[in-house]
Amino acid sequence: MRRSMKWLLSGCLLFLLFGAGVAVLTWRFVSSNKDAWLSRGTEALAEGERAGRDLDERACVDAAIARLKEDGSFGTGLGARLWLSGCLNTSRQADGFCDKVPPSTEIMKTIEWSASACLRYGLGNNSGCTGLMQETQKHCAEAGVASSP
């Protein structure tokens, strides 16, 4: 066997071992944290439901945006999205809230609407904000009041 072939096979084996190590570490990390993550998610949803009883839809979105602005991390974005879901589920309807929200089947309109909304909130290209807009879109679709094409 040529020397270059040995180096190639050694490199492939090393890559596979590294990948297996990363997979094991990831599995252990997720396994050890999943209960805490689920608990925090359930708590955020319940907290949003409690808050939504006193708010309308617009106030729910504004409060979720404020949470996201405190800390733009992935975990905060996910928590804010769960909070918003709970809040919108129990909030009062706001006149015209869903009027300009496109259905999720309208991909380009969804991208434009979401980007525009996030810019208005000063969050530009923030993925957490995009998640909040997706939650808003889902709420409007479930309420049957999302705008039609």
Order of alpha helices (4+ residues) and beta strands (2+ residues): alpha-alpha-alpha-alpha-alpha
